[in-house]
Amino acid sequence: MKRVKPRPLVASQLVKNTPRQAGGGRSRKALVSRSRESIARGSKSFMAASLLFDKPTRERAHLLYAWCRRCDDIADGQDHGGTLNLSNANSKDRVEAVRILTHRALDGQPTADIAFDALGLVAAETGITRDMADDVIDGFELDARGWRPRTEGDLMRYCYHVAGAVGVMMAKVMGVPGDAQDTLDRACDLGLAFQLNNIARDISEDDAAGRCYLPTEWLAEYDIPPGEVMRPQYRPQLVKLAQRLVSMAELHDARARIGAGRLNFRQRWAVLSAANIYGAIGEEVVQQAELAWDHRIHTGFFDKIGHVFSALKETISGSWEPGKDPKWDRGKLMVMARMDGPVAGVPNTPIRDESVRRKED
């Protein structure tokens, strides 16, 4: 038998690296279709508002929403806002998987997941950056670490990650350039307003899942022991805390409307419609007072229609009052996010006078 001489292994001239493609190589039509299904199942409020966008903006908003929802589902171990499942000890691993898939999508690599490929496509079309996406993922990481806010600043930092940063990404979807920082700030304000209203509404639901986004300093101020926010005897104090959240949301909402005035007509109408719908949630929490958490507050179909028409009037009139500046803005919150961890204190030892040092030498 003839002995075959082994050939040395060399790099093949035929095998090439997979070309980078926005959307992981999937067709835009398929990504948009699946993303539309995601928003239709996940958020009727956002779906209603998105219908007011022009077609390109609407499709891009759906692509971004699909990624946000998928990240949320993976991090929480749930499906489209269903029952939370936080017992899995690998929550940190799930968040890390979200980050890895997100980075692959932004690099134009396939992810084998429709929602992440959708992000890759919309990022390529609009200029959404890795830093913007990482700011959102950092919010999921806080939850995975079992983090709880101690101060109002902690609360607002969390709101920035999970909603304010999403608002910035939505502004990019609507074509706001990266150097229009004030408009991006106003988009962040809208996200903060949404999240503050959501927290006020979901206090009972979060408590059932073992979460609490009310700062511990607030709870101490109102003599509510940690872990007992839903006890009946603390309901009057809880009402005051919810009012506090909603009042903060209203300040950010007013600032956001100024930014909305810089958008084109249909984008402005959609944004103001969403602002009205979410603002109504906070108003309903305040109105129902101690009964606000006996059932989940939601905005009915005809109420949504009313908010959309109110937004149309506001869009046409085009007049927005600046109002009082909120305590927290995007700049402050981004600094807090970037400086996660202990900050070195000021040294107590005074700096030696240079002339004295030279004499000693």
N, C-alpha and C positions, 0 to 999 in steps of 0.2 A: 504494500500500500504506500502510495506516495505521501510523504509527510508534508503537511502544509506549514509553511513558515509564517509565524504570527506577524501581522502587520502592526507597526506602531500606531497608537491612537493620535490622531491629529484633529484639529478643529475642522468641522465640516464646512465646506463652502456653500452648501445647499441650505443648511439650517440658519435661519435669521431670527433676530429678536422680533417678538410680536410688536407690530407698529402701534404707537399710542393713538387712541381714538377717543374723542369725547363721547361719553355714553357707553363706553366699554364695547363698542362695535354694534350695539343694538340700534335699530332704526328709531328715528325720532318719533315717528307715528306710534310705534309700540310703547315707547316710554311715556308719551303724553297720555295715551289711552289708559294704561295701568295706573298712572298717577291720578288721573281723573277719578278712577274707581276708588282710590285710597281716600281722597278728600271727601267724596260723596258718602263714604262709610264713616269717616272719622270726625268730620266737623261740618254740620249743616250751616252754621253761622259763617264760616269761612267760604264754604261753597256758594252760599247766597251772595256774599259780597264779591267773590271772584267773578261771578257772571257779568258784573258791570264793567270789567276790564275789557280793553280791546283784545283781540284774539292772541297776538304774540305775548302780551303781558299775562293774560289768563293762563296760557299754557305753561309759561315759565313759573308762575305762582304755584300751579299744580305740581310741577316737577320738584320745586323746593319743598312744598308741603309733604310730599311723599317721603322725602328724606327725613324731615323732622319727625314725622309720625313713626317711621321705621326705627329711627334711633331711640325714640321714646319707648316703643314696644320692646325692643331688645334689652334696653337698660332696665326696664321694669318687669320684664318677664310677663307681658300681657299682650293682648291683641286688640288694637283700635279702641283703647280706653275702657277695656273690660276690667274684670276684677284684678286687683294688684296681687302679684305673687312675689313677695320680697324675701321668702325663706331661703332661697338659693344662696349658698355662701360664695358663689362665684360671680357676684354682681360686678366686682372690679374687673374680672376677666371679660364680662360682657361689654363693659364700657370700653375696654381696651380693644376689643374686636370692632366696636363701632368706629374707634379712631383709626384703626388700621385700614378698614374698608373705605372710610372717608378719604384718607390720604391716597389710597390706590385710585379711587374714582377721580380725585382732583389731578392725579398724574396721568389720567387718560388710560388707565389700565382696567381690564375687565374685573368685575367683582363677583359675578355670579348672583347678583342681587339687583333686582329691577330698581329699587329705591335709591341705592347708592350710585348706580349707573345714571339715574336721572339727575342726581346732584352733579355728576361729572359733566353732563351735557349742559345744564343750566349755568354752571360756573364758567364753562368755556364761552358761553354766549353773552354773559353779563359781567364778567370780571370779579366774581365772588372769589375771595382769597382763602388760603388755608388758615390764616389767623382768624378770619371771621368764623369759619366752621369750628375751629378749635375752641373759640370762646363759648360756643353753644355746647360742645361736648363736655367742657369743663363743668357745666351745670349738672350733667348726668353723673360726672365723677364725684361731685359733692354729695349727691344722694347715695352713691355706692359706698362712700366712706362713712355713711351714717351721720353726716354732718347736720348740725342744727344751728340756726342763727342765735348769736348771743346779743348782738346790738342791732339797732336799726340799720346801720351801715352794712352789717352782714346780710340782713334781709334783702337790701337793695342790690347788693352784689349778686346774690342768687337770682334775683329778678332780672338783672342784666344778662346773666349767662343764659337763662332758659327762655327769655322773651325779648329783652332789649336787643341782644345780639341778632336774634331772628329778624327783628324789625329792620336792622341795618342791612341784612341780606335781602329782605324784601324791597328795600329802597334800591338796591342794585338791580333787582329784577325789573323794577320800574324805570331803569335807565338813569338813575342818579349817579353822576360821575364821582369818582373817588375823592376828588379835591373839594367837593361840595360838603364840607364837614358840618356846617350848621344844619343842612337838610338831613344829613345822616344822624345828627344828634336828635333832631325832631322825630325821626323814624324810631330811634331808640326809645324816646319818650312814650311813643304809642305802645310799644311792646311792654314797657314798664307798667303803664296804665292797665293793659289787659291782664298782666300777671297779678297785680295787686287786687284787682277785682276778683280774679279766679281764686286767690288765696282766701279772701273774705268769704266767698261762696262755699269753698271746699273744706272748711275747717273740720267739720264732722267726718267727712270722707277721708281726709288725711289722718285724722286721729285714729280711725278704724284700721288704717294701714300702718300705724306706728310712726307716723310722721307729724311734725308740727313746725310750721314756718313762722309762727309768732315768736319774736325775739324773747329770750328768757328774761331780759331786762324789762320788757313790757309786762310779762307775766308777774314778775316780782312787784312791779309798780302797782298792779291791780290785785295783789295777794292771791294769785292763782297758782297753786302748786304745779310743778311740771308733771305732765301725764294725766292731769285731771281737768283739762279745759272743757270737756263736755259734761261734767257733772252739773246737775240742775242748779245747784246753789251758786254756781259761778256764771250763770247765763247773763245776768245784768252787766257784769264786767266784760263778758265776751262781746256783748252788743257794742260797748264803747270801743273795744279794740277793733271790731269790724268797721265801725264808723271812721276810725283813725286810718285804716287801710284805704277805705273808699275816698276819704278826703285827699289823701296823698295821690291816689289814682286820678282824681279830678284835676289836680295841678298839672300832672304830666299830660293828661288828655288835652288840656287847653294849649299847652306848648306844642303838642303834636299837630294840632289843627293848623298852626302857622306854617309848618312844613308841608302839610297837605296842600296848602294854597299855591305852592310852587310847582305842583304836578299838573299834567294835562287834565282836561275835563273829566274823562272817564276814569282815570286813575284816582283823581281827587274824589269823585263820587263814590268809588268803591272803598277807599280808605275811610272816608267820613261815615259811610254806612256801617262798616265794621266797628268804628269808634262808637257810634250810637248804640249798636247792639250790645257791645261789651259794657259800655257805660250803664246801660239799662240793668245789667246784672247787678252791678254794685248798688244802684239805686234801689233795686228790689230787696237786696240784703238789708239795707238800712231801713226800708219801709216795713219789712216784716219783723224786724227787731228780734225778740227772743224766739220767734217761730221760724226764723230764717233757715235753721239747720234741721228742721223736722222732715224736710223733703228737699230734693235737689231743685234749685231754682234754674229755670231755663226760659228762653224767650220763644214764645209761640210763633207760628207762621204769620198770622196777621199782624202781630206786633213787629215782626221783622219787616214786613211790607211798610208799616208806618215809619219805621226808622229809616228805611231806604228813601222814602219820599221826603222825609225831613232832611236827609242828607242832600237830596237833589236841590231843595230850596237853598240850603247853605252853600252848595257848590255854585249855584247861579249867583247868589248875592255876593259871595267872595269877600266877606268881611269877618275878620277874626281879631279878637282882642288878646294881646299878649298875656294879660293876667299876671299873677304873682309867680316869681321864679320858684320852682321846687328846690328843696335842699340838695337833692342829688342829681347830678347830670352825668352824661356819658363819659366825659373826661375824668371825673373823680372815680367813677366806677371802673373804668379801664385801668387806672393806676392801682386801685385796690386789687384787681384781678391779676395784674402783672407782678404785684409784690406779695403774692401768697407766701406766707411763712413769716418767721420772726424777723424783725428789723433791728439791727444793731443799735443799742442805745448810745447816747452822747457820752464820750469818755469823761470821767471825773478828773483825770490828771491834766492840769493845764499845760499848754504847749510852752516849752522853754523859750525864753527870749534869745534870738539868734546872736545878739552881741555878747550876752553872757556866755553862751556856749563857746564862742570863739576865744574869749579870754581864758576859759578853763582849758581849752586845747593848747 
